[in-house]
Amino acid sequence: MPIVTVLQGPRDIELKRELVARITDAFVDAYKIPADTVQVWIQETPADSWGAAGKLTADR
């Protein structure tokens, strides 16, 4: 059973629904497995809790 973890900033629930559907479809197509065996975990981190290039994302 594949488990996919997505690390990202907060997103709208409709965008997350679409992402989960597309990731699931990609595994079904590539691995020829049933959709109900694919799990997608979305971990959201607020912009004030992560950074890049020496700056908080919230400050960009």
HTML snippet that shows the backbone in 3Dmol.js (N, CA, C, O; Angstrom):
<script src="https://3Dmol.org/build/3Dmol-min.js"></script>
<div id="view" style="width:600px;height:400px;position:relative"></div>
<script>
const pdb = `
ATOM      1  N   MET A   1       0.849  -1.172   0.000  1.00  0.00           N
ATOM      2  CA  MET A   1       0.000   0.000   0.000  1.00  0.00           C
ATOM      3  C   MET A   1       0.894   1.234   0.000  1.00  0.00           C
ATOM      4  O   MET A   1       1.621   1.460   0.968  1.00  0.00           O
ATOM      5  N   PRO A   2       0.859   2.041  -1.065  1.00  0.00           N
ATOM      6  CA  PRO A   2       1.657   3.264  -1.097  1.00  0.00           C
ATOM      7  C   PRO A   2       1.072   4.327  -0.168  1.00  0.00           C
ATOM      8  O   PRO A   2      -0.142   4.510  -0.075  1.00  0.00           O
ATOM      9  N   ILE A   3       1.977   5.011   0.509  1.00  0.00           N
ATOM     10  CA  ILE A   3       1.599   6.157   1.324  1.00  0.00           C
ATOM     11  C   ILE A   3       2.413   7.340   0.811  1.00  0.00           C
ATOM     12  O   ILE A   3       3.643   7.302   0.804  1.00  0.00           O
ATOM     13  N   VAL A   4       1.722   8.380   0.386  1.00  0.00           N
ATOM     14  CA  VAL A   4       2.363   9.581  -0.137  1.00  0.00           C
ATOM     15  C   VAL A   4       2.193  10.692   0.890  1.00  0.00           C
ATOM     16  O   VAL A   4       1.083  10.946   1.360  1.00  0.00           O
ATOM     17  N   THR A   5       3.293  11.353   1.239  1.00  0.00           N
ATOM     18  CA  THR A   5       3.227  12.477   2.171  1.00  0.00           C
ATOM     19  C   THR A   5       3.530  13.760   1.414  1.00  0.00           C
ATOM     20  O   THR A   5       4.547  13.868   0.728  1.00  0.00           O
ATOM     21  N   VAL A   6       2.636  14.726   1.547  1.00  0.00           N
ATOM     22  CA  VAL A   6       2.805  16.032   0.924  1.00  0.00           C
ATOM     23  C   VAL A   6       3.035  17.044   2.042  1.00  0.00           C
ATOM     24  O   VAL A   6       2.200  17.189   2.935  1.00  0.00           O
ATOM     25  N   LEU A   7       4.159  17.736   1.992  1.00  0.00           N
ATOM     26  CA  LEU A   7       4.468  18.791   2.950  1.00  0.00           C
ATOM     27  C   LEU A   7       4.268  20.116   2.231  1.00  0.00           C
ATOM     28  O   LEU A   7       4.866  20.361   1.183  1.00  0.00           O
ATOM     29  N   GLN A   8       3.425  20.966   2.796  1.00  0.00           N
ATOM     30  CA  GLN A   8       3.115  22.217   2.103  1.00  0.00           C
ATOM     31  C   GLN A   8       2.579  23.244   3.084  1.00  0.00           C
ATOM     32  O   GLN A   8       2.294  22.944   4.243  1.00  0.00           O
ATOM     33  N   GLY A   9       2.453  24.453   2.588  1.00  0.00           N
ATOM     34  CA  GLY A   9       1.756  25.492   3.329  1.00  0.00           C
ATOM     35  C   GLY A   9       0.258  25.280   3.198  1.00  0.00           C
ATOM     36  O   GLY A   9      -0.188  24.475   2.380  1.00  0.00           O
ATOM     37  N   PRO A  10      -0.515  25.992   3.993  1.00  0.00           N
ATOM     38  CA  PRO A  10      -1.975  25.830   3.958  1.00  0.00           C
ATOM     39  C   PRO A  10      -2.556  26.100   2.566  1.00  0.00           C
ATOM     40  O   PRO A  10      -2.139  27.023   1.867  1.00  0.00           O
ATOM     41  N   ARG A  11      -3.522  25.272   2.189  1.00  0.00           N
ATOM     42  CA  ARG A  11      -4.219  25.409   0.915  1.00  0.00           C
ATOM     43  C   ARG A  11      -5.713  25.212   1.146  1.00  0.00           C
ATOM     44  O   ARG A  11      -6.128  24.638   2.153  1.00  0.00           O
ATOM     45  N   ASP A  12      -6.502  25.690   0.210  1.00  0.00           N
ATOM     46  CA  ASP A  12      -7.948  25.533   0.226  1.00  0.00           C
ATOM     47  C   ASP A  12      -8.306  24.049   0.123  1.00  0.00           C
ATOM     48  O   ASP A  12      -7.610  23.289  -0.550  1.00  0.00           O
ATOM     49  N   ILE A  13      -9.375  23.641   0.780  1.00  0.00           N
ATOM     50  CA  ILE A  13      -9.770  22.232   0.793  1.00  0.00           C
ATOM     51  C   ILE A  13     -10.085  21.699  -0.607  1.00  0.00           C
ATOM     52  O   ILE A  13      -9.831  20.528  -0.889  1.00  0.00           O
ATOM     53  N   GLU A  14     -10.629  22.532  -1.478  1.00  0.00           N
ATOM     54  CA  GLU A  14     -10.912  22.066  -2.846  1.00  0.00           C
ATOM     55  C   GLU A  14      -9.621  21.737  -3.588  1.00  0.00           C
ATOM     56  O   GLU A  14      -9.574  20.766  -4.343  1.00  0.00           O
ATOM     57  N   LEU A  15      -8.576  22.533  -3.384  1.00  0.00           N
ATOM     58  CA  LEU A  15      -7.291  22.235  -4.012  1.00  0.00           C
ATOM     59  C   LEU A  15      -6.716  20.932  -3.467  1.00  0.00           C
ATOM     60  O   LEU A  15      -6.127  20.150  -4.213  1.00  0.00           O
ATOM     61  N   LYS A  16      -6.886  20.700  -2.171  1.00  0.00           N
ATOM     62  CA  LYS A  16      -6.384  19.460  -1.575  1.00  0.00           C
ATOM     63  C   LYS A  16      -7.158  18.252  -2.088  1.00  0.00           C
ATOM     64  O   LYS A  16      -6.570  17.195  -2.317  1.00  0.00           O
ATOM     65  N   ARG A  17      -8.454  18.393  -2.270  1.00  0.00           N
ATOM     66  CA  ARG A  17      -9.245  17.286  -2.843  1.00  0.00           C
ATOM     67  C   ARG A  17      -8.733  16.923  -4.231  1.00  0.00           C
ATOM     68  O   ARG A  17      -8.568  15.748  -4.560  1.00  0.00           O
ATOM     69  N   GLU A  18      -8.487  17.944  -5.032  1.00  0.00           N
ATOM     70  CA  GLU A  18      -7.986  17.723  -6.401  1.00  0.00           C
ATOM     71  C   GLU A  18      -6.607  17.071  -6.368  1.00  0.00           C
ATOM     72  O   GLU A  18      -6.339  16.149  -7.139  1.00  0.00           O
ATOM     73  N   LEU A  19      -5.746  17.534  -5.496  1.00  0.00           N
ATOM     74  CA  LEU A  19      -4.400  16.965  -5.390  1.00  0.00           C
ATOM     75  C   LEU A  19      -4.455  15.494  -4.999  1.00  0.00           C
ATOM     76  O   LEU A  19      -3.777  14.666  -5.607  1.00  0.00           O
ATOM     77  N   VAL A  20      -5.252  15.164  -3.994  1.00  0.00           N
ATOM     78  CA  VAL A  20      -5.381  13.768  -3.542  1.00  0.00           C
ATOM     79  C   VAL A  20      -5.906  12.892  -4.687  1.00  0.00           C
ATOM     80  O   VAL A  20      -5.413  11.782  -4.888  1.00  0.00           O
ATOM     81  N   ALA A  21      -6.876  13.371  -5.418  1.00  0.00           N
ATOM     82  CA  ALA A  21      -7.423  12.593  -6.543  1.00  0.00           C
ATOM     83  C   ALA A  21      -6.360  12.365  -7.613  1.00  0.00           C
ATOM     84  O   ALA A  21      -6.233  11.259  -8.139  1.00  0.00           O
ATOM     85  N   ARG A  22      -5.609  13.393  -7.932  1.00  0.00           N
ATOM     86  CA  ARG A  22      -4.590  13.255  -8.987  1.00  0.00           C
ATOM     87  C   ARG A  22      -3.439  12.351  -8.564  1.00  0.00           C
ATOM     88  O   ARG A  22      -2.957  11.539  -9.355  1.00  0.00           O
ATOM     89  N   ILE A  23      -3.003  12.491  -7.326  1.00  0.00           N
ATOM     90  CA  ILE A  23      -1.929  11.614  -6.841  1.00  0.00           C
ATOM     91  C   ILE A  23      -2.400  10.165  -6.843  1.00  0.00           C
ATOM     92  O   ILE A  23      -1.665   9.273  -7.267  1.00  0.00           O
ATOM     93  N   THR A  24      -3.613   9.929  -6.373  1.00  0.00           N
ATOM     94  CA  THR A  24      -4.168   8.573  -6.373  1.00  0.00           C
ATOM     95  C   THR A  24      -4.225   8.023  -7.787  1.00  0.00           C
ATOM     96  O   THR A  24      -3.809   6.890  -8.030  1.00  0.00           O
ATOM     97  N   ASP A  25      -4.737   8.817  -8.723  1.00  0.00           N
ATOM     98  CA  ASP A  25      -4.817   8.373 -10.119  1.00  0.00           C
ATOM     99  C   ASP A  25      -3.440   8.037 -10.685  1.00  0.00           C
ATOM    100  O   ASP A  25      -3.302   7.082 -11.449  1.00  0.00           O
ATOM    101  N   ALA A  26      -2.427   8.809 -10.321  1.00  0.00           N
ATOM    102  CA  ALA A  26      -1.070   8.559 -10.821  1.00  0.00           C
ATOM    103  C   ALA A  26      -0.562   7.194 -10.343  1.00  0.00           C
ATOM    104  O   ALA A  26       0.056   6.457 -11.112  1.00  0.00           O
ATOM    105  N   PHE A  27      -0.819   6.861  -9.082  1.00  0.00           N
ATOM    106  CA  PHE A  27      -0.390   5.559  -8.579  1.00  0.00           C
ATOM    107  C   PHE A  27      -1.188   4.428  -9.196  1.00  0.00           C
ATOM    108  O   PHE A  27      -0.631   3.375  -9.509  1.00  0.00           O
ATOM    109  N   VAL A  28      -2.472   4.627  -9.375  1.00  0.00           N
ATOM    110  CA  VAL A  28      -3.300   3.605 -10.016  1.00  0.00           C
ATOM    111  C   VAL A  28      -2.791   3.341 -11.430  1.00  0.00           C
ATOM    112  O   VAL A  28      -2.663   2.187 -11.840  1.00  0.00           O
ATOM    113  N   ASP A  29      -2.501   4.402 -12.172  1.00  0.00           N
ATOM    114  CA  ASP A  29      -2.008   4.247 -13.547  1.00  0.00           C
ATOM    115  C   ASP A  29      -0.612   3.627 -13.604  1.00  0.00           C
ATOM    116  O   ASP A  29      -0.360   2.735 -14.413  1.00  0.00           O
ATOM    117  N   ALA A  30       0.292   4.097 -12.748  1.00  0.00           N
ATOM    118  CA  ALA A  30       1.677   3.646 -12.809  1.00  0.00           C
ATOM    119  C   ALA A  30       1.874   2.245 -12.245  1.00  0.00           C
ATOM    120  O   ALA A  30       2.625   1.450 -12.810  1.00  0.00           O
ATOM    121  N   TYR A  31       1.209   1.938 -11.143  1.00  0.00           N
ATOM    122  CA  TYR A  31       1.428   0.668 -10.462  1.00  0.00           C
ATOM    123  C   TYR A  31       0.348  -0.370 -10.721  1.00  0.00           C
ATOM    124  O   TYR A  31       0.469  -1.526 -10.316  1.00  0.00           O
ATOM    125  N   LYS A  32      -0.711   0.059 -11.403  1.00  0.00           N
ATOM    126  CA  LYS A  32      -1.826  -0.866 -11.693  1.00  0.00           C
ATOM    127  C   LYS A  32      -2.388  -1.473 -10.409  1.00  0.00           C
ATOM    128  O   LYS A  32      -2.554  -2.688 -10.297  1.00  0.00           O
ATOM    129  N   ILE A  33      -2.675  -0.601  -9.446  1.00  0.00           N
ATOM    130  CA  ILE A  33      -3.212  -1.026  -8.152  1.00  0.00           C
ATOM    131  C   ILE A  33      -4.575  -0.376  -7.939  1.00  0.00           C
ATOM    132  O   ILE A  33      -4.891   0.624  -8.584  1.00  0.00           O
ATOM    133  N   PRO A  34      -5.384  -0.934  -7.045  1.00  0.00           N
ATOM    134  CA  PRO A  34      -6.687  -0.328  -6.757  1.00  0.00           C
ATOM    135  C   PRO A  34      -6.515   1.014  -6.021  1.00  0.00           C
ATOM    136  O   PRO A  34      -5.607   1.177  -5.205  1.00  0.00           O
ATOM    137  N   ALA A  35      -7.386   1.944  -6.321  1.00  0.00           N
ATOM    138  CA  ALA A  35      -7.335   3.266  -5.702  1.00  0.00           C
ATOM    139  C   ALA A  35      -7.443   3.194  -4.185  1.00  0.00           C
ATOM    140  O   ALA A  35      -6.855   4.017  -3.483  1.00  0.00           O
ATOM    141  N   ASP A  36      -8.181   2.228  -3.677  1.00  0.00           N
ATOM    142  CA  ASP A  36      -8.364   2.168  -2.229  1.00  0.00           C
ATOM    143  C   ASP A  36      -7.130   1.697  -1.474  1.00  0.00           C
ATOM    144  O   ASP A  36      -7.144   1.631  -0.245  1.00  0.00           O
ATOM    145  N   THR A  37      -6.064   1.368  -2.194  1.00  0.00           N
ATOM    146  CA  THR A  37      -4.809   1.009  -1.524  1.00  0.00           C
ATOM    147  C   THR A  37      -3.853   2.193  -1.402  1.00  0.00           C
ATOM    148  O   THR A  37      -2.805   2.080  -0.767  1.00  0.00           O
ATOM    149  N   VAL A  38      -4.204   3.315  -2.000  1.00  0.00           N
ATOM    150  CA  VAL A  38      -3.334   4.500  -1.988  1.00  0.00           C
ATOM    151  C   VAL A  38      -3.773   5.443  -0.870  1.00  0.00           C
ATOM    152  O   VAL A  38      -4.947   5.798  -0.761  1.00  0.00           O
ATOM    153  N   GLN A  39      -2.811   5.837  -0.047  1.00  0.00           N
ATOM    154  CA  GLN A  39      -3.081   6.823   0.999  1.00  0.00           C
ATOM    155  C   GLN A  39      -2.260   8.078   0.715  1.00  0.00           C
ATOM    156  O   GLN A  39      -1.089   7.994   0.343  1.00  0.00           O
ATOM    157  N   VAL A  40      -2.881   9.235   0.894  1.00  0.00           N
ATOM    158  CA  VAL A  40      -2.189  10.511   0.726  1.00  0.00           C
ATOM    159  C   VAL A  40      -2.352  11.287   2.021  1.00  0.00           C
ATOM    160  O   VAL A  40      -3.470  11.551   2.466  1.00  0.00           O
ATOM    161  N   TRP A  41      -1.226  11.650   2.621  1.00  0.00           N
ATOM    162  CA  TRP A  41      -1.234  12.429   3.852  1.00  0.00           C
ATOM    163  C   TRP A  41      -0.745  13.833   3.525  1.00  0.00           C
ATOM    164  O   TRP A  41       0.320  14.003   2.933  1.00  0.00           O
ATOM    165  N   ILE A  42      -1.514  14.822   3.906  1.00  0.00           N
ATOM    166  CA  ILE A  42      -1.120  16.213   3.686  1.00  0.00           C
ATOM    167  C   ILE A  42      -0.779  16.822   5.036  1.00  0.00           C
ATOM    168  O   ILE A  42      -1.610  16.870   5.943  1.00  0.00           O
ATOM    169  N   GLN A  43       0.448  17.282   5.149  1.00  0.00           N
ATOM    170  CA  GLN A  43       0.891  17.963   6.359  1.00  0.00           C
ATOM    171  C   GLN A  43       1.104  19.435   6.008  1.00  0.00           C
ATOM    172  O   GLN A  43       1.959  19.776   5.190  1.00  0.00           O
ATOM    173  N   GLU A  44       0.324  20.285   6.633  1.00  0.00           N
ATOM    174  CA  GLU A  44       0.419  21.716   6.354  1.00  0.00           C
ATOM    175  C   GLU A  44       1.160  22.433   7.472  1.00  0.00           C
ATOM    176  O   GLU A  44       0.921  22.197   8.656  1.00  0.00           O
ATOM    177  N   THR A  45       2.049  23.299   7.072  1.00  0.00           N
ATOM    178  CA  THR A  45       2.822  24.085   8.012  1.00  0.00           C
ATOM    179  C   THR A  45       2.535  25.559   7.755  1.00  0.00           C
ATOM    180  O   THR A  45       2.631  26.010   6.613  1.00  0.00           O
ATOM    181  N   PRO A  46       2.190  26.313   8.781  1.00  0.00           N
ATOM    182  CA  PRO A  46       1.930  27.737   8.587  1.00  0.00           C
ATOM    183  C   PRO A  46       3.183  28.474   8.108  1.00  0.00           C
ATOM    184  O   PRO A  46       4.308  28.061   8.387  1.00  0.00           O
ATOM    185  N   ALA A  47       2.965  29.558   7.391  1.00  0.00           N
ATOM    186  CA  ALA A  47       4.070  30.327   6.808  1.00  0.00           C
ATOM    187  C   ALA A  47       5.026  30.872   7.857  1.00  0.00           C
ATOM    188  O   ALA A  47       6.180  31.161   7.543  1.00  0.00           O
ATOM    189  N   ASP A  48       4.573  31.017   9.092  1.00  0.00           N
ATOM    190  CA  ASP A  48       5.479  31.522  10.139  1.00  0.00           C
ATOM    191  C   ASP A  48       6.258  30.393  10.819  1.00  0.00           C
ATOM    192  O   ASP A  48       6.980  30.632  11.788  1.00  0.00           O
ATOM    193  N   SER A  49       6.112  29.170  10.314  1.00  0.00           N
ATOM    194  CA  SER A  49       6.808  28.031  10.913  1.00  0.00           C
ATOM    195  C   SER A  49       7.774  27.352   9.966  1.00  0.00           C
ATOM    196  O   SER A  49       8.243  26.253  10.262  1.00  0.00           O
ATOM    197  N   TRP A  50       8.089  27.967   8.838  1.00  0.00           N
ATOM    198  CA  TRP A  50       9.091  27.416   7.918  1.00  0.00           C
ATOM    199  C   TRP A  50       9.701  28.542   7.102  1.00  0.00           C
ATOM    200  O   TRP A  50       9.108  29.610   6.953  1.00  0.00           O
ATOM    201  N   GLY A  51      10.861  28.296   6.589  1.00  0.00           N
ATOM    202  CA  GLY A  51      11.547  29.343   5.847  1.00  0.00           C
ATOM    203  C   GLY A  51      12.404  28.780   4.738  1.00  0.00           C
ATOM    204  O   GLY A  51      12.607  27.571   4.629  1.00  0.00           O
ATOM    205  N   ALA A  52      12.904  29.692   3.915  1.00  0.00           N
ATOM    206  CA  ALA A  52      13.807  29.341   2.824  1.00  0.00           C
ATOM    207  C   ALA A  52      14.723  30.529   2.578  1.00  0.00           C
ATOM    208  O   ALA A  52      14.326  31.681   2.753  1.00  0.00           O
ATOM    209  N   ALA A  53      15.935  30.243   2.177  1.00  0.00           N
ATOM    210  CA  ALA A  53      16.920  31.281   1.851  1.00  0.00           C
ATOM    211  C   ALA A  53      17.133  32.243   3.020  1.00  0.00           C
ATOM    212  O   ALA A  53      17.354  33.438   2.824  1.00  0.00           O
ATOM    213  N   GLY A  54      17.063  31.709   4.227  1.00  0.00           N
ATOM    214  CA  GLY A  54      17.346  32.505   5.404  1.00  0.00           C
ATOM    215  C   GLY A  54      16.220  33.387   5.905  1.00  0.00           C
ATOM    216  O   GLY A  54      16.426  34.202   6.805  1.00  0.00           O
ATOM    217  N   LYS A  55      15.021  33.237   5.332  1.00  0.00           N
ATOM    218  CA  LYS A  55      13.883  34.063   5.741  1.00  0.00           C
ATOM    219  C   LYS A  55      12.646  33.214   5.974  1.00  0.00           C
ATOM    220  O   LYS A  55      12.435  32.205   5.302  1.00  0.00           O
ATOM    221  N   LEU A  56      11.832  33.631   6.932  1.00  0.00           N
ATOM    222  CA  LEU A  56      10.544  32.972   7.115  1.00  0.00           C
ATOM    223  C   LEU A  56       9.685  33.187   5.872  1.00  0.00           C
ATOM    224  O   LEU A  56       9.710  34.257   5.265  1.00  0.00           O
ATOM    225  N   THR A  57       8.950  32.189   5.516  1.00  0.00           N
ATOM    226  CA  THR A  57       8.055  32.310   4.373  1.00  0.00           C
ATOM    227  C   THR A  57       7.036  33.428   4.596  1.00  0.00           C
ATOM    228  O   THR A  57       6.637  34.109   3.652  1.00  0.00           O
ATOM    229  N   ALA A  58       6.619  33.612   5.853  1.00  0.00           N
ATOM    230  CA  ALA A  58       5.661  34.659   6.179  1.00  0.00           C
ATOM    231  C   ALA A  58       6.214  36.066   5.892  1.00  0.00           C
ATOM    232  O   ALA A  58       5.445  37.006   5.694  1.00  0.00           O
ATOM    233  N   ASP A  59       7.540  36.205   5.871  1.00  0.00           N
ATOM    234  CA  ASP A  59       8.158  37.514   5.638  1.00  0.00           C
ATOM    235  C   ASP A  59       8.436  37.787   4.174  1.00  0.00           C
ATOM    236  O   ASP A  59       8.951  38.853   3.834  1.00  0.00           O
ATOM    237  N   ARG A  60       8.111  36.860   3.311  1.00  0.00           N
ATOM    238  CA  ARG A  60       8.397  37.060   1.876  1.00  0.00           C
ATOM    239  C   ARG A  60       7.302  37.810   1.199  1.00  0.00           C
ATOM    240  O   ARG A  60       7.378  38.065  -0.003  1.00  0.00           O
TER     241      ARG A  60
END
`;
const viewer = $3Dmol.createViewer("view");
viewer.addModel(pdb, "pdb");
viewer.setStyle({}, {cartoon: {color: "spectrum"}});
viewer.zoomTo();
viewer.render();
</script>
